[in-house]
Amino acid sequence: MANRKSLKKITLKIAGMHCVSCAFDIDGTLEETEGVKKAQTNYAKAEVVIEFDNGILSEARIITLIQGIGYAASLT
């Protein structure tokens, strides 16, 4: 488990979601990724809030994971 110093929280803007199911896809992909503690995608706001272990995972890797399932992601 990550210590508090290595936990980081970011918000990403998401483009390409067409429905609430898209948000579930993003959450599922992120939550299955080592280092992600929590992912919460909000379809109405077109964003995802992610809490992750910065010692295991980088912001760039998270963005790449989201792009890999068909959505555009960028830091807010």
ChimeraX commands (.cxc) that place a marker at each C-alpha (Angstrom):
marker #1 position 0.00,0.00,0.00 radius 0.5
marker #1 position 1.23,3.49,-0.83 radius 0.5
marker #1 position 2.17,5.89,1.89 radius 0.5
marker #1 position 0.46,9.25,2.03 radius 0.5
marker #1 position 3.46,11.09,0.58 radius 0.5
marker #1 position 3.31,9.15,-2.68 radius 0.5
marker #1 position -0.46,9.48,-3.16 radius 0.5
marker #1 position -1.46,12.09,-5.71 radius 0.5
marker #1 position -4.87,13.27,-6.88 radius 0.5
marker #1 position -5.47,14.71,-10.35 radius 0.5
marker #1 position -8.47,15.71,-12.44 radius 0.5
marker #1 position -8.47,15.02,-16.17 radius 0.5
marker #1 position -10.85,16.37,-18.79 radius 0.5
marker #1 position -12.24,13.57,-20.96 radius 0.5
marker #1 position -13.44,13.90,-24.54 radius 0.5
marker #1 position -15.28,11.25,-26.51 radius 0.5
marker #1 position -17.69,9.90,-23.89 radius 0.5
marker #1 position -21.12,9.27,-25.38 radius 0.5
marker #1 position -22.96,7.86,-22.38 radius 0.5
marker #1 position -22.69,6.90,-18.72 radius 0.5
marker #1 position -21.42,3.48,-19.77 radius 0.5
marker #1 position -18.33,5.19,-21.18 radius 0.5
marker #1 position -17.63,6.58,-17.71 radius 0.5
marker #1 position -17.89,3.06,-16.26 radius 0.5
marker #1 position -15.38,1.83,-18.87 radius 0.5
marker #1 position -12.88,4.48,-17.84 radius 0.5
marker #1 position -13.35,3.76,-14.13 radius 0.5
marker #1 position -12.99,0.03,-14.67 radius 0.5
marker #1 position -9.81,0.37,-16.71 radius 0.5
marker #1 position -8.20,2.70,-14.20 radius 0.5
marker #1 position -9.24,0.76,-11.11 radius 0.5
marker #1 position -7.71,-2.42,-12.57 radius 0.5
marker #1 position -4.39,-0.59,-13.01 radius 0.5
marker #1 position -1.68,-1.13,-10.42 radius 0.5
marker #1 position -1.12,2.06,-8.45 radius 0.5
marker #1 position -4.63,3.49,-8.84 radius 0.5
marker #1 position -6.36,3.82,-5.49 radius 0.5
marker #1 position -9.59,5.38,-6.75 radius 0.5
marker #1 position -11.06,6.61,-10.03 radius 0.5
marker #1 position -14.33,8.48,-10.34 radius 0.5
marker #1 position -15.52,9.55,-13.77 radius 0.5
marker #1 position -18.29,12.12,-14.08 radius 0.5
marker #1 position -20.02,11.91,-17.46 radius 0.5
marker #1 position -21.91,15.21,-17.01 radius 0.5
marker #1 position -18.72,17.13,-16.24 radius 0.5
marker #1 position -16.64,15.17,-18.78 radius 0.5
marker #1 position -13.87,14.58,-16.25 radius 0.5
marker #1 position -12.28,11.93,-14.09 radius 0.5
marker #1 position -10.73,12.36,-10.65 radius 0.5
marker #1 position -7.97,9.85,-9.97 radius 0.5
marker #1 position -6.10,9.13,-6.76 radius 0.5
marker #1 position -2.96,7.13,-7.42 radius 0.5
marker #1 position 0.48,6.17,-6.13 radius 0.5
marker #1 position 2.88,8.53,-7.86 radius 0.5
marker #1 position 5.72,6.11,-7.08 radius 0.5
marker #1 position 4.11,3.44,-9.28 radius 0.5
marker #1 position 2.21,5.37,-11.93 radius 0.5
marker #1 position 2.66,8.71,-13.73 radius 0.5
marker #1 position 0.12,11.21,-15.05 radius 0.5
marker #1 position 1.38,10.53,-18.57 radius 0.5
marker #1 position 0.77,6.77,-18.16 radius 0.5
marker #1 position -2.77,7.40,-16.93 radius 0.5
marker #1 position -3.50,9.60,-19.94 radius 0.5
marker #1 position -2.07,6.90,-22.24 radius 0.5
marker #1 position -4.30,4.25,-20.61 radius 0.5
marker #1 position -7.40,6.38,-21.20 radius 0.5
marker #1 position -6.39,7.09,-24.80 radius 0.5
marker #1 position -5.85,3.36,-25.29 radius 0.5
marker #1 position -9.55,2.67,-24.70 radius 0.5
marker #1 position -10.67,5.37,-27.13 radius 0.5
marker #1 position -11.02,8.64,-25.20 radius 0.5
marker #1 position -8.99,11.84,-25.19 radius 0.5
marker #1 position -7.67,12.95,-21.81 radius 0.5
marker #1 position -5.89,16.11,-20.66 radius 0.5
marker #1 position -4.98,17.77,-17.39 radius 0.5
marker #1 position -7.41,20.46,-16.27 radius 0.5
marker link #1:1,2 radius 0.2
marker link #1:2,3 radius 0.2
marker link #1:3,4 radius 0.2
marker link #1:4,5 radius 0.2
marker link #1:5,6 radius 0.2
marker link #1:6,7 radius 0.2
marker link #1:7,8 radius 0.2
marker link #1:8,9 radius 0.2
marker link #1:9,10 radius 0.2
marker link #1:10,11 radius 0.2
marker link #1:11,12 radius 0.2
marker link #1:12,13 radius 0.2
marker link #1:13,14 radius 0.2
marker link #1:14,15 radius 0.2
marker link #1:15,16 radius 0.2
marker link #1:16,17 radius 0.2
marker link #1:17,18 radius 0.2
marker link #1:18,19 radius 0.2
marker link #1:19,20 radius 0.2
marker link #1:20,21 radius 0.2
marker link #1:21,22 radius 0.2
marker link #1:22,23 radius 0.2
marker link #1:23,24 radius 0.2
marker link #1:24,25 radius 0.2
marker link #1:25,26 radius 0.2
marker link #1:26,27 radius 0.2
marker link #1:27,28 radius 0.2
marker link #1:28,29 radius 0.2
marker link #1:29,30 radius 0.2
marker link #1:30,31 radius 0.2
marker link #1:31,32 radius 0.2
marker link #1:32,33 radius 0.2
marker link #1:33,34 radius 0.2
marker link #1:34,35 radius 0.2
marker link #1:35,36 radius 0.2
marker link #1:36,37 radius 0.2
marker link #1:37,38 radius 0.2
marker link #1:38,39 radius 0.2
marker link #1:39,40 radius 0.2
marker link #1:40,41 radius 0.2
marker link #1:41,42 radius 0.2
marker link #1:42,43 radius 0.2
marker link #1:43,44 radius 0.2
marker link #1:44,45 radius 0.2
marker link #1:45,46 radius 0.2
marker link #1:46,47 radius 0.2
marker link #1:47,48 radius 0.2
marker link #1:48,49 radius 0.2
marker link #1:49,50 radius 0.2
marker link #1:50,51 radius 0.2
marker link #1:51,52 radius 0.2
marker link #1:52,53 radius 0.2
marker link #1:53,54 radius 0.2
marker link #1:54,55 radius 0.2
marker link #1:55,56 radius 0.2
marker link #1:56,57 radius 0.2
marker link #1:57,58 radius 0.2
marker link #1:58,59 radius 0.2
marker link #1:59,60 radius 0.2
marker link #1:60,61 radius 0.2
marker link #1:61,62 radius 0.2
marker link #1:62,63 radius 0.2
marker link #1:63,64 radius 0.2
marker link #1:64,65 radius 0.2
marker link #1:65,66 radius 0.2
marker link #1:66,67 radius 0.2
marker link #1:67,68 radius 0.2
marker link #1:68,69 radius 0.2
marker link #1:69,70 radius 0.2
marker link #1:70,71 radius 0.2
marker link #1:71,72 radius 0.2
marker link #1:72,73 radius 0.2
marker link #1:73,74 radius 0.2
marker link #1:74,75 radius 0.2
marker link #1:75,76 radius 0.2
view
